[in-house]
Amino acid sequence: MKHEDITHKVIGAAYRVFNKLGFGFLESVYKKAMVIELTEDDLKVEPEKSLKVYYDKQIVGDFYVDLLVEENEIIVEVKSVQNLAKEHEVQLVNYLNGLEKDIGLLINFGPSGVEVKRKYRQPK
């Protein structure tokens, strides 16, 4: 399955979760609901997945991502804040670089709905 197809399914799942739960819950609630939705979409999803962090091709530590979808394909960071900030986006790109992953989604379950930012390790 291509990145675009996977991200499309993840974004659709986020909207379904928001439509059922609305705004106001902790990130952990949205993460668990996303796991249910993604599993029902026949996607392999691992919550709180530990990944190795690389620096100059050497492992320098471990990091836990909110959701890892389709076996190392897509990193999903879940937020539940008033508004996404530039720092959230920069943080996701730093994760992609350090974890040597190509694409990530930043999903915010905010008061005005779902906000999604797609980020790449290498700018497109």
C-alpha positions as CSV (number, residue, x, y, z in Angstrom):
1,M,0.0,0.0,0.0
2,K,1.3,3.4,-0.9
3,H,2.0,6.2,1.6
4,E,-0.9,8.3,0.2
5,D,-3.3,5.4,0.6
6,I,-2.2,4.8,4.2
7,T,-2.3,8.5,5.2
8,H,-5.8,8.8,3.6
9,K,-7.1,6.0,5.7
10,V,-5.4,7.5,8.9
11,I,-7.0,10.9,8.2
12,G,-10.4,9.3,7.6
13,A,-10.1,7.4,10.9
14,A,-9.3,10.7,12.7
15,Y,-12.5,12.3,11.4
16,R,-14.5,9.3,12.5
17,V,-13.0,9.5,16.0
18,F,-13.7,13.2,16.3
19,N,-17.3,12.8,15.0
20,K,-17.9,10.2,17.8
21,L,-15.9,11.8,20.7
22,G,-15.7,15.5,19.9
23,F,-13.2,17.7,21.6
24,G,-12.0,17.7,25.2
25,F,-10.4,14.4,26.0
26,L,-6.8,13.6,26.8
27,E,-4.5,12.5,23.9
28,S,-4.5,9.0,25.3
29,V,-8.2,8.6,24.7
30,Y,-7.9,9.7,21.1
31,K,-4.9,7.4,20.6
32,K,-6.9,4.4,21.8
33,A,-9.8,5.3,19.6
34,M,-7.5,5.7,16.6
35,V,-6.1,2.2,17.2
36,I,-9.7,0.8,17.1
37,E,-10.5,2.7,13.9
38,L,-7.3,1.8,12.2
39,T,-7.5,-1.8,13.1
40,E,-11.1,-1.9,11.7
41,D,-9.6,-0.4,8.5
42,D,-7.3,-3.4,8.3
43,L,-4.2,-1.3,9.0
44,K,-1.4,-2.6,11.3
45,V,-1.1,-0.1,14.1
46,E,1.2,-0.1,17.1
47,P,0.6,2.4,19.9
48,E,3.5,3.8,21.9
49,K,6.0,2.0,19.7
50,S,9.6,2.2,20.7
51,L,12.0,3.1,17.9
52,K,15.7,3.6,17.7
53,V,17.0,7.1,17.3
54,Y,19.9,7.6,15.0
55,Y,22.7,10.2,14.8
56,D,25.3,9.9,12.1
57,K,24.0,6.4,11.3
58,Q,24.6,5.3,14.9
59,I,21.9,4.5,17.5
60,V,21.9,7.1,20.3
61,G,18.7,6.2,22.1
62,D,15.1,5.0,22.0
63,F,11.9,7.1,21.4
64,Y,8.2,6.2,21.7
65,V,6.0,7.4,18.9
66,D,2.2,7.8,19.5
67,L,1.2,5.5,16.7
68,L,3.2,3.6,14.1
69,V,1.1,2.5,11.2
70,E,1.8,-0.2,8.7
71,E,5.0,-1.5,10.0
72,N,7.4,1.5,10.0
73,E,5.6,3.3,7.2
74,I,3.8,6.2,8.9
75,I,4.4,7.9,12.3
76,V,1.3,9.5,13.7
77,E,1.6,12.1,16.5
78,V,-1.7,12.8,18.3
79,K,-2.5,16.1,20.0
80,S,-5.5,17.5,21.8
81,V,-4.7,21.2,22.1
82,Q,-6.5,24.5,21.3
83,N,-4.3,25.0,18.2
84,L,-1.3,23.3,16.7
85,A,1.9,25.4,17.0
86,K,4.9,25.5,14.6
87,E,6.8,23.7,17.4
88,H,4.5,20.6,17.0
89,E,5.4,20.5,13.3
90,V,9.1,21.0,13.9
91,Q,9.0,18.3,16.6
92,L,7.5,15.8,14.2
93,V,10.1,16.5,11.5
94,N,12.8,16.1,14.1
95,Y,11.3,12.7,15.0
96,L,11.3,11.7,11.3
97,N,14.9,12.6,11.0
98,G,16.1,11.0,14.2
99,L,14.1,7.8,13.6
100,E,15.0,7.7,9.9
101,K,11.3,7.6,8.8
102,D,10.0,9.3,5.6
103,I,6.5,10.5,6.5
104,G,4.5,11.5,9.5
105,L,1.1,12.9,10.3
106,L,0.4,15.4,13.1
107,I,-3.3,15.1,14.1
108,N,-4.9,17.5,16.5
109,F,-8.3,16.8,18.0
110,G,-9.1,20.5,18.6
111,P,-12.1,22.5,19.6
112,S,-12.9,23.4,16.0
113,G,-12.4,19.9,14.6
114,V,-9.6,17.7,13.3
115,E,-6.5,19.5,12.1
116,V,-3.9,17.4,10.1
117,K,-0.4,18.3,9.0
118,R,1.5,15.9,6.8
119,K,5.3,16.1,7.2
120,Y,8.2,14.6,5.4
121,R,11.8,13.9,6.4
122,Q,13.0,15.3,3.1
123,P,11.0,18.4,2.1
124,K,8.8,17.7,-0.9
